[in-house]
Amino acid sequence: MKKQLPLALSTLILSSVTALSLFGCGGTANDPKTLNVIVLNAGYGDQWIKNIQADWESANPDYKINLTASYEAKSLIQKHIASKNNNDDLYISVGADWKSYAAQGYFAELDDFINEESEGKTIKTRVNSEYQKSLSFTGKDGNNHTYRLPWIAGIGGIYYNAQMFADNGWDAWLKATYPTNTTGEPETYDQLIALMGKINSDKVPVDNDLTATVKPFVYTGQNTDYFDYAVYTWWSQLAGTESIETFLKYEDPTVYDASVKTSAYSYLKEATGLWDGIFNNPNNYVEGSSSKSNHQAQQNFLNGYSAMMFDGEWLYNEMLKYTSSGTLPDSFKLKIMKTPTAPNASYPNASYIVGEDQFMAIPESSTKKDLAKSFLKSVISEKGCRTFLNDGHGMMAYDFDATGIHEDNTFISSVVSYKKNTTSTFTNFSSNLMYLSNIIDVWGTSAMRPFQGMLSNTATLDSSFETIASETTRQWDTWKKQAGIK
């Protein structure tokens, strides 16, 4: 029997037909029975969305989806939103500019939608805890609304080649050296430092390169924000997510003063110092990493130049593209380790979640909002989340059961285990208008992120945080005016 869309949706479609006829619109782009969807096709690929599309079209045979899955989704959205004749109906993409689009009225309000039912719960209650406080925000007009649903609950941190660990006995060495270690991966920061010394002393040759030995890490100098993921997790282990969320209110510039002991920012400085303890020694990373793109660094990792890498969960899919077979070689088994516990951590199971800048939103200009909501429900459904994990190899930001999905895949099993074993999570979202206006962030501004300066020896840990404190104080009133704060 044919499944029919709800009466309200059918009524809206008929209204759309009339409106489009009156304005003389026609063709596929304006077809009231065609949903125009733009999706970012990058680290997670597009097979997951194609499979969800096929299921939705099968359940709704009178309708179809015109899917644009593109690496250039961000620029397409920017171009279309600026157009007077935007025919798009749904966006699934990434970019801090989603906040600006919402504030300017380009995204439809989803206040009622998040209270609709999904899998026996409201959509709002199915959203992961770290996104609950960012489901809605107050714009410049003073009104509080929901304009986007979160997309990814990304797992970032330290990834490693489990096969290399096994082949060289590093997992066994960790277990033998540290009797409490049960995983064969560094469970504490001190164990990580010791492991790096072991890797360096072993001088394992890199296959097909007689001039190189395996280094503990390779990194991408062109994407130093990848370091944020582990550093923010160390930050949450030290400070706790509640303290961080208080900091993220950005009430005044003093929150950036790391010299105030036990303040949230003092713990961020301490976490950054842990990162510095790794990268202040050139022996701990592949030479030339500072000039590498993310793809160059990832290929170095895949080709055995390093045992570990700071990255996000999209790493797996991107690595598949570097192989002619579309599968990882037997010599490479990718896993994420639980970010090694920081010394003196009071919250060892806290973690940062990547994805605050990702969004699923319906353009206000869409004439098929109910149709878009119908498809969006399929995307975030239990089956949709399982499809994303199975084909995109990532975790969506919704409650779902991951049992049985490629449990023999070391990567997926490690990602699922990581998420399962975190008890407190956070994103870097803030409801402060300066943040919503893309003016400030955790580092004051992204330009003040300290890693590049410390890697190039043009700044130290102390000078980096002194600069952040002085610049935020100097610029604070200007930033407030730019954001329209009186």
Backbone torsions as a table, in degrees:
resi	resn	phi	psi	omega
1	MET	NA	137.9	179.1
2	LYS	-67.6	133.9	174.0
3	LYS	-85.7	132.8	-178.5
4	GLN	-106.0	148.9	174.8
5	LEU	-73.2	157.6	-179.7
6	PRO	-56.1	155.0	-178.9
7	LEU	-56.2	-41.6	-179.2
8	ALA	-59.9	-38.4	180.0
9	LEU	-69.9	-41.7	179.0
10	SER	-61.8	-41.2	178.5
11	THR	-61.8	-42.6	-179.8
12	LEU	-64.1	-39.5	-179.9
13	ILE	-63.2	-42.5	179.2
14	LEU	-63.7	-39.5	177.3
15	SER	-62.9	-38.3	-179.9
16	SER	-65.1	-39.3	179.4
17	VAL	-59.2	-46.9	-179.5
18	THR	-60.6	-47.6	-178.1
19	ALA	-62.0	-41.4	-178.4
20	LEU	-68.9	-35.2	178.5
21	SER	-65.5	-40.8	-179.3
22	LEU	-62.6	-35.8	-178.0
23	PHE	-90.2	2.1	174.8
24	GLY	72.3	21.5	-179.7
25	CYS	-83.3	152.4	179.0
26	GLY	-162.1	-177.8	179.8
27	GLY	87.4	170.8	-175.2
28	THR	-58.4	-42.1	-175.3
29	ALA	-60.0	-29.3	-176.8
30	ASN	-108.7	8.1	-178.8
31	ASP	-64.7	121.4	-178.0
32	PRO	-66.3	-12.6	177.2
33	LYS	-101.3	10.2	178.4
34	THR	-120.2	125.6	179.4
35	LEU	-94.6	122.9	-179.0
36	ASN	-95.3	113.9	-173.0
37	VAL	-122.6	131.3	173.6
38	ILE	-111.1	126.5	-177.9
39	VAL	-128.9	137.8	174.2
40	LEU	-68.8	124.4	175.7
41	ASN	-109.7	90.2	-179.4
42	ALA	-135.0	-116.7	-173.7
43	GLY	-59.2	-31.5	-176.9
44	TYR	-94.3	-1.6	179.2
45	GLY	70.9	-163.8	-179.0
46	ASP	-132.2	0.9	-178.5
47	GLN	-64.3	-35.5	-179.7
48	TRP	-60.5	-44.4	-177.4
49	ILE	-73.3	-31.9	176.6
50	LYS	-65.8	-37.8	178.8
51	ASN	-69.7	-39.6	176.7
52	ILE	-66.7	-38.4	176.6
53	GLN	-59.4	-45.6	-178.9
54	ALA	-61.5	-41.7	178.7
55	ASP	-64.2	-43.1	-178.0
56	TRP	-66.5	-42.9	179.6
57	GLU	-66.5	-32.7	176.8
58	SER	-67.1	-37.6	179.6
59	ALA	-77.5	-21.0	-178.3
60	ASN	-129.6	70.7	-170.0
61	PRO	-63.8	-15.8	179.6
62	ASP	-85.6	-2.0	-176.0
63	TYR	-129.2	159.0	178.2
64	LYS	-142.6	165.3	-179.1
65	ILE	-116.0	128.5	172.0
66	ASN	-95.0	97.2	-172.3
67	LEU	-94.5	127.4	171.0
68	THR	-114.3	99.9	178.3
69	ALA	-101.8	107.7	-169.3
70	SER	-138.7	145.4	172.4
71	TYR	-66.4	-23.9	-179.0
72	GLU	-96.6	26.4	-176.9
73	ALA	-56.1	-40.7	-177.1
74	LYS	-60.3	-46.5	-179.2
75	SER	-71.5	-32.9	176.5
76	LEU	-63.3	-44.7	179.6
77	ILE	-62.4	-44.2	179.2
78	GLN	-59.1	-42.8	-179.0
79	LYS	-67.8	-44.8	-175.8
80	HIS	-69.7	-38.8	-179.6
81	ILE	-63.3	-32.4	179.5
82	ALA	-77.1	-10.6	-177.7
83	SER	-82.3	148.5	176.9
84	LYS	-77.3	-16.2	-178.0
85	ASN	-122.5	62.4	-179.1
86	ASN	-83.7	116.1	-178.7
87	ASN	-99.8	6.7	-179.3
88	ASP	-69.2	149.7	-178.3
89	ASP	-122.2	-18.0	-179.6
90	LEU	-159.2	137.6	175.9
91	TYR	-120.0	136.3	171.1
92	ILE	-132.0	103.6	-171.3
93	SER	-157.5	-165.1	-176.2
94	VAL	-135.9	149.6	177.3
95	GLY	145.3	132.1	-179.4
96	ALA	-63.0	-16.7	-178.5
97	ASP	-70.0	-7.4	176.7
98	TRP	-58.0	-32.8	-179.0
99	LYS	-66.3	-39.6	178.7
100	SER	-67.5	-41.0	178.6
101	TYR	-60.3	-44.1	-179.6
102	ALA	-63.9	-45.3	-177.7
103	ALA	-63.8	-29.8	-178.4
104	GLN	-89.5	1.4	176.1
105	GLY	86.8	14.1	-179.7
106	TYR	-81.5	-17.0	178.9
107	PHE	-107.1	143.0	178.8
108	ALA	-72.5	147.1	175.2
109	GLU	-72.1	139.3	-178.5
110	LEU	-118.7	24.8	-175.9
111	ASP	-55.7	-48.7	-179.4
112	ASP	-73.0	-35.8	-175.6
113	PHE	-61.8	-40.5	-176.7
114	ILE	-68.6	-12.5	177.3
115	ASN	-98.8	2.5	174.7
116	GLU	-77.4	162.8	-174.5
117	GLU	-82.1	141.8	174.4
118	SER	-148.7	116.6	-180.0
119	GLU	58.6	38.9	176.9
120	GLY	81.1	1.1	177.0
121	LYS	-129.8	168.5	171.4
122	THR	-75.1	153.7	177.9
123	ILE	-56.7	-40.1	-178.5
124	LYS	-58.6	-43.4	-177.3
125	THR	-76.6	-16.1	176.8
126	ARG	-82.4	-16.5	179.0
127	VAL	-69.0	136.9	-179.4
128	ASN	-58.0	153.2	-172.9
129	SER	-58.6	-36.1	-175.5
130	GLU	-67.5	-15.4	-179.7
131	TYR	-104.0	-3.6	-175.0
132	GLN	-59.3	-38.8	-176.4
133	LYS	-80.5	-8.7	-179.8
134	SER	-111.7	12.3	177.9
135	LEU	-67.3	-29.0	178.0
136	SER	-141.3	157.6	177.4
137	PHE	-153.4	162.7	-178.6
138	THR	-92.7	123.2	179.8
139	GLY	-88.0	-172.3	-178.1
140	LYS	-64.9	-22.4	179.9
141	ASP	-80.7	-3.1	177.6
142	GLY	86.7	-1.6	-179.1
143	ASN	-96.3	144.1	-178.3
144	ASN	-103.6	122.2	-178.3
145	HIS	-144.5	163.4	170.2
146	THR	-98.0	127.1	-177.9
147	TYR	-119.7	-16.5	179.9
148	ARG	-146.9	155.5	168.3
149	LEU	-102.9	145.6	175.9
150	PRO	-67.4	157.4	-178.8
151	TRP	-109.9	-63.0	-171.4
152	ILE	-110.9	142.9	166.0
153	ALA	-108.0	75.3	-169.9
154	GLY	-71.2	142.1	177.5
155	ILE	-104.1	114.8	178.3
156	GLY	-119.7	158.8	179.6
157	GLY	152.2	-136.5	-176.1
158	ILE	-103.9	116.9	175.9
159	TYR	-101.1	149.8	-178.8
160	TYR	-144.6	160.9	178.3
161	ASN	-90.6	98.4	-176.4
162	ALA	-62.8	-31.7	178.8
163	GLN	-67.6	-39.2	176.9
164	MET	-64.7	-39.9	176.7
165	PHE	-59.1	-44.3	-177.9
166	ALA	-69.8	-45.5	-177.0
167	ASP	-61.4	-32.4	-178.0
168	ASN	-101.4	5.3	175.5
169	GLY	72.1	17.1	-177.8
170	TRP	-71.9	-33.7	176.4
171	ASP	-66.2	-43.8	178.0
172	ALA	-65.3	-37.0	179.5
173	TRP	-63.5	-41.8	178.3
174	LEU	-62.1	-43.5	-179.5
175	LYS	-66.5	-37.2	-179.3
176	ALA	-74.3	-36.8	-177.6
177	THR	-76.9	-33.3	-177.8
178	TYR	-123.5	97.0	-174.4
179	PRO	-55.6	-24.0	179.7
180	THR	-84.3	-7.9	-178.5
181	ASN	-78.4	122.0	-178.0
182	THR	-114.5	-7.8	-172.6
183	THR	-101.0	-21.3	-175.3
184	GLY	77.5	13.6	172.9
185	GLU	-126.5	156.5	-178.2
186	PRO	-64.0	117.7	-175.7
187	GLU	-93.6	-17.7	176.6
188	THR	-128.7	162.5	178.7
189	TYR	-59.8	-41.6	179.6
190	ASP	-62.0	-37.4	177.0
191	GLN	-66.6	-36.2	177.4
192	LEU	-63.5	-44.7	178.9
193	ILE	-62.1	-42.2	179.5
194	ALA	-65.4	-39.4	179.0
195	LEU	-63.0	-41.0	178.6
196	MET	-60.7	-39.9	176.2
197	GLY	-62.6	-39.5	178.5
198	LYS	-65.0	-45.0	179.6
199	ILE	-61.2	-44.8	-179.5
200	ASN	-64.9	-39.7	-178.1
201	SER	-73.1	-27.0	-179.9
202	ASP	-72.8	-26.0	177.7
203	LYS	48.2	55.3	-179.5
204	VAL	-72.6	125.2	-179.6
205	PRO	-65.5	145.5	174.6
206	VAL	-84.5	128.5	179.7
207	ASP	-55.9	134.7	176.1
208	ASN	67.1	17.2	175.4
209	ASP	-147.1	94.3	-175.9
210	LEU	-69.9	-10.1	-177.4
211	THR	-92.0	-4.5	-171.8
212	ALA	-127.9	149.9	169.4
213	THR	-120.9	156.1	-176.3
214	VAL	-63.7	130.6	175.4
215	LYS	-102.0	157.4	177.1
216	PRO	-58.5	-43.7	-174.4
217	PHE	-134.1	155.7	159.7
218	VAL	-126.3	150.6	178.7
219	TYR	-141.0	164.2	177.7
220	THR	-102.5	110.4	179.1
221	GLY	-68.7	-19.2	179.7
222	GLN	-85.8	-7.1	-179.9
223	ASN	-137.9	61.4	-177.4
224	THR	-69.6	-9.8	173.7
225	ASP	-64.1	-17.8	175.4
226	TYR	-61.0	-26.3	177.8
227	PHE	-68.5	-26.4	-178.0
228	ASP	-53.3	-38.9	-169.1
229	TYR	-59.9	-48.0	178.2
230	ALA	-75.5	-39.8	-179.3
231	VAL	-62.4	-42.6	178.0
232	TYR	-65.4	-34.7	176.8
233	THR	-66.9	-43.6	173.9
234	TRP	-58.9	-39.8	178.1
235	TRP	-57.4	-47.5	-179.0
236	SER	-69.1	-31.7	175.9
237	GLN	-64.6	-34.1	-177.4
238	LEU	-85.8	-45.4	-172.4
239	ALA	-95.5	-27.5	-172.4
240	GLY	86.4	147.2	-175.2
241	THR	-68.8	-29.6	179.5
242	GLU	-65.1	-42.4	178.2
243	SER	-63.3	-40.2	179.7
244	ILE	-65.7	-41.7	-179.5
245	GLU	-64.8	-31.7	174.0
246	THR	-67.0	-43.0	176.2
247	PHE	-58.1	-41.2	-174.9
248	LEU	-69.5	-2.0	172.5
249	LYS	-75.2	-19.4	178.8
250	TYR	49.4	54.1	-174.9
251	GLU	-70.3	-33.2	177.4
252	ASP	-161.5	166.2	-173.6
253	PRO	-66.8	-14.4	-178.9
254	THR	-67.3	-16.5	179.4
255	VAL	-65.2	-18.1	179.8
256	TYR	-90.6	6.0	-178.3
257	ASP	-86.9	100.7	-177.1
258	ALA	-75.4	-8.7	179.7
259	SER	-77.9	-12.3	177.4
260	VAL	-80.0	107.1	-174.2
261	LYS	-60.6	141.2	-178.9
262	THR	65.6	7.4	171.6
263	SER	-72.9	160.1	179.5
264	ALA	-56.4	-40.4	-176.1
265	TYR	-72.5	-27.8	175.5
266	SER	-64.1	-33.8	177.5
267	TYR	-73.6	-31.7	174.8
268	LEU	-65.6	-39.0	176.5
269	LYS	-62.7	-41.3	178.0
270	GLU	-63.0	-41.5	178.7
271	ALA	-65.0	-39.6	177.3
272	THR	-65.7	-32.7	175.1
273	GLY	-64.0	-33.0	175.5
274	LEU	-65.1	-42.8	175.4
275	TRP	-59.7	-43.4	-179.4
276	ASP	-62.8	-32.0	178.0
277	GLY	-63.6	-19.0	176.1
278	ILE	-91.6	-48.4	-167.6
279	PHE	-95.8	1.5	174.0
280	ASN	-81.7	-0.6	177.3
281	ASN	-116.3	109.8	-178.0
282	PRO	-59.7	-19.8	177.9
283	ASN	-68.3	-14.8	-174.5
284	ASN	-90.5	1.7	179.8
285	TYR	-149.1	159.6	-177.9
286	VAL	-64.5	131.6	-179.6
287	GLU	-59.3	138.5	179.0
288	GLY	85.5	6.7	-178.7
289	SER	-60.0	-30.6	-175.3
290	SER	-61.5	-22.9	-178.9
291	SER	-103.7	2.8	-175.0
292	LYS	-83.4	140.8	169.7
293	SER	-75.2	170.1	177.6
294	ASN	-60.9	-37.2	-178.8
295	HIS	-70.0	-39.3	178.0
296	GLN	-64.6	-43.6	179.7
297	ALA	-65.7	-41.4	179.7
298	GLN	-64.8	-37.3	177.3
299	GLN	-68.8	-36.1	173.2
300	ASN	-58.8	-44.6	178.7
301	PHE	-60.5	-48.6	-180.0
302	LEU	-61.7	-36.6	-176.7
303	ASN	-86.0	9.4	169.9
304	GLY	88.5	15.8	179.0
305	TYR	-79.8	-19.2	177.6
306	SER	-142.5	161.0	179.1
307	ALA	-92.8	-22.3	-173.6
308	MET	-143.3	164.6	177.8
309	MET	-158.2	140.1	171.5
310	PHE	-81.4	125.0	-176.3
311	ASP	-166.7	-171.7	177.2
312	GLY	-117.7	171.6	-170.7
313	GLU	-67.8	-13.9	175.3
314	TRP	-67.3	-11.4	-179.9
315	LEU	-53.6	-39.4	-176.2
316	TYR	-61.3	-52.8	-178.7
317	ASN	-63.4	-37.4	179.9
318	GLU	-66.3	-35.9	179.0
319	MET	-68.2	-32.9	177.8
320	LEU	-59.4	-32.6	-178.5
321	LYS	-74.0	-15.9	180.0
322	TYR	-84.4	-4.4	-177.9
323	THR	-108.2	146.9	179.6
324	SER	-71.7	-26.4	-177.4
325	SER	-87.7	-16.2	-176.1
326	GLY	79.0	9.1	176.4
327	THR	-131.7	154.7	178.8
328	LEU	-76.4	144.1	179.6
329	PRO	-67.0	160.6	-179.6
330	ASP	-61.4	-23.5	-178.1
331	SER	-79.4	-3.8	-176.0
332	PHE	-130.8	112.8	174.8
333	LYS	-122.1	106.7	-174.5
334	LEU	-81.2	132.5	174.3
335	LYS	-141.1	155.8	168.4
336	ILE	-104.5	135.1	175.2
337	MET	-91.9	150.6	169.5
338	LYS	-60.0	127.8	-176.6
339	THR	-51.0	119.0	-175.2
340	PRO	-49.9	134.1	-173.8
341	THR	-63.0	129.5	179.7
342	ALA	-67.3	147.3	173.9
343	PRO	-57.6	138.0	178.5
344	ASN	64.5	23.8	179.0
345	ALA	-67.9	128.8	176.3
346	SER	-92.6	-15.5	-176.7
347	TYR	-132.6	68.7	-170.8
348	PRO	-63.6	-20.2	-178.1
349	ASN	-104.7	17.1	175.6
350	ALA	-84.6	155.0	-176.9
351	SER	-157.0	149.6	172.5
352	TYR	-86.2	141.6	177.9
353	ILE	-113.9	128.9	-178.1
354	VAL	-85.1	135.3	172.4
355	GLY	138.2	6.4	-180.0
356	GLU	-58.9	-28.3	-177.6
357	ASP	-88.5	8.6	179.7
358	GLN	-103.4	150.5	-171.5
359	PHE	-152.9	154.1	167.9
360	MET	-125.1	115.5	-172.2
361	ALA	-141.9	151.8	178.7
362	ILE	-106.4	124.4	178.0
363	PRO	-60.9	139.6	177.5
364	GLU	-60.4	-28.1	-177.6
365	SER	-76.8	-10.1	-178.3
366	SER	-63.5	136.7	175.4
367	THR	-94.8	3.5	-176.2
368	LYS	-128.8	48.1	-175.1
369	LYS	-63.5	-39.5	179.8
370	ASP	-67.1	-35.5	176.3
371	LEU	-65.3	-41.7	178.2
372	ALA	-63.3	-40.1	179.2
373	LYS	-66.1	-35.9	177.6
374	SER	-61.1	-45.0	178.9
375	PHE	-70.0	-37.7	179.9
376	LEU	-61.8	-35.6	176.6
377	LYS	-63.4	-35.8	177.3
378	SER	-67.8	-37.7	-179.6
379	VAL	-62.3	-44.1	-174.7
380	ILE	-92.8	2.9	179.7
381	SER	-65.7	167.6	175.8
382	GLU	-53.5	-47.1	-179.7
383	LYS	-66.1	-38.9	179.0
384	GLY	-63.0	-42.6	178.6
385	CYS	-65.8	-38.3	178.2
386	ARG	-68.6	-37.0	176.8
387	THR	-63.6	-41.3	179.9
388	PHE	-63.8	-41.4	178.4
389	LEU	-67.4	-39.6	-177.6
390	ASN	-69.6	-42.0	-172.8
391	ASP	-106.2	-29.9	179.1
392	GLY	-96.8	-12.9	178.7
393	HIS	57.8	43.0	178.0
394	GLY	-146.9	171.1	-177.7
395	MET	-106.7	125.3	172.9
396	MET	-80.3	163.3	-170.9
397	ALA	-86.6	41.6	-176.1
398	TYR	-137.7	153.1	178.7
399	ASP	-68.8	123.0	176.7
400	PHE	-157.9	164.0	-178.2
401	ASP	-96.1	115.8	-178.2
402	ALA	-93.3	5.0	-177.2
403	THR	-58.1	132.0	172.8
404	GLY	87.4	-1.5	-178.7
405	ILE	-88.6	105.1	177.0
406	HIS	44.9	50.7	-178.1
407	GLU	-66.2	-15.6	177.0
408	ASP	-85.2	-5.2	178.0
409	ASN	-87.7	115.4	-174.4
410	THR	-61.3	-32.8	-179.6
411	PHE	-68.0	-54.3	-178.1
412	ILE	-60.7	-43.0	-179.2
413	SER	-63.3	-34.4	179.7
414	SER	-72.7	-36.4	178.1
415	VAL	-66.2	-45.8	179.5
416	VAL	-62.4	-42.2	179.6
417	SER	-64.6	-42.6	178.8
418	TYR	-57.0	-49.7	-177.0
419	LYS	-65.6	-38.5	-178.1
420	LYS	-65.0	-33.3	-173.2
421	ASN	-95.0	8.4	174.0
422	THR	-97.8	131.3	-175.6
423	THR	-102.8	-16.0	-178.8
424	SER	-145.7	125.9	-174.6
425	THR	-131.6	160.1	177.7
426	PHE	-153.4	159.2	169.0
427	THR	-117.5	176.8	-178.9
428	ASN	-94.2	21.6	179.4
429	PHE	-68.0	145.1	173.7
430	SER	-139.4	145.7	176.5
431	SER	-89.5	0.9	177.5
432	ASN	-66.0	134.7	-176.2
433	LEU	-62.4	-27.7	177.5
434	MET	-67.2	-35.9	175.5
435	TYR	-72.1	-45.6	-178.6
436	LEU	-63.3	-23.5	177.1
437	SER	-90.5	9.9	178.3
438	ASN	60.6	37.0	179.9
439	ILE	-100.0	-46.0	-178.2
440	ILE	-120.5	161.5	172.8
441	ASP	-151.1	-165.7	-176.3
442	VAL	-56.9	-36.5	-176.4
443	TRP	-91.5	16.8	-171.9
444	GLY	87.7	-70.0	166.2
445	THR	-139.4	161.3	-178.8
446	SER	-61.2	-27.4	179.7
447	ALA	-65.9	-20.2	-179.7
448	MET	-95.8	4.7	174.3
449	ARG	-53.7	128.1	-165.6
450	PRO	-82.6	-12.5	-167.0
451	PHE	-63.0	-45.8	-176.1
452	GLN	-62.8	-44.6	179.4
453	GLY	-63.7	-38.4	179.6
454	MET	-71.4	-35.8	177.7
455	LEU	-66.6	-34.7	-178.1
456	SER	-90.7	3.9	179.6
457	ASN	61.5	25.1	174.3
458	THR	-95.3	-4.8	177.8
459	ALA	-151.1	157.2	175.5
460	THR	-112.6	174.8	176.1
461	LEU	-59.6	-47.0	-178.8
462	ASP	-64.5	-47.5	-177.2
463	SER	-66.3	-33.9	179.4
464	SER	-62.4	-45.9	-177.9
465	PHE	-76.5	-27.3	173.2
466	GLU	-66.6	-39.6	177.6
467	THR	-63.6	-44.3	179.3
468	ILE	-60.0	-45.1	-178.7
469	ALA	-64.3	-44.3	-177.2
470	SER	-71.3	-39.8	-177.7
471	GLU	-70.7	-38.9	178.7
472	THR	-66.0	-37.9	176.8
473	THR	-64.4	-43.0	-178.1
474	ARG	-66.4	-37.9	-172.3
475	GLN	-95.1	-6.7	-168.1
476	TRP	-54.8	-52.0	-177.4
477	ASP	-64.0	-36.4	177.2
478	THR	-64.2	-44.0	-179.9
479	TRP	-63.0	-40.6	179.2
480	LYS	-61.3	-42.6	179.0
481	LYS	-64.6	-40.8	178.6
482	GLN	-60.9	-33.0	-178.7
483	ALA	-87.0	-3.7	179.9
484	GLY	80.3	21.7	178.8
485	ILE	-90.9	126.9	-178.6
486	LYS	-86.3	NA	NA
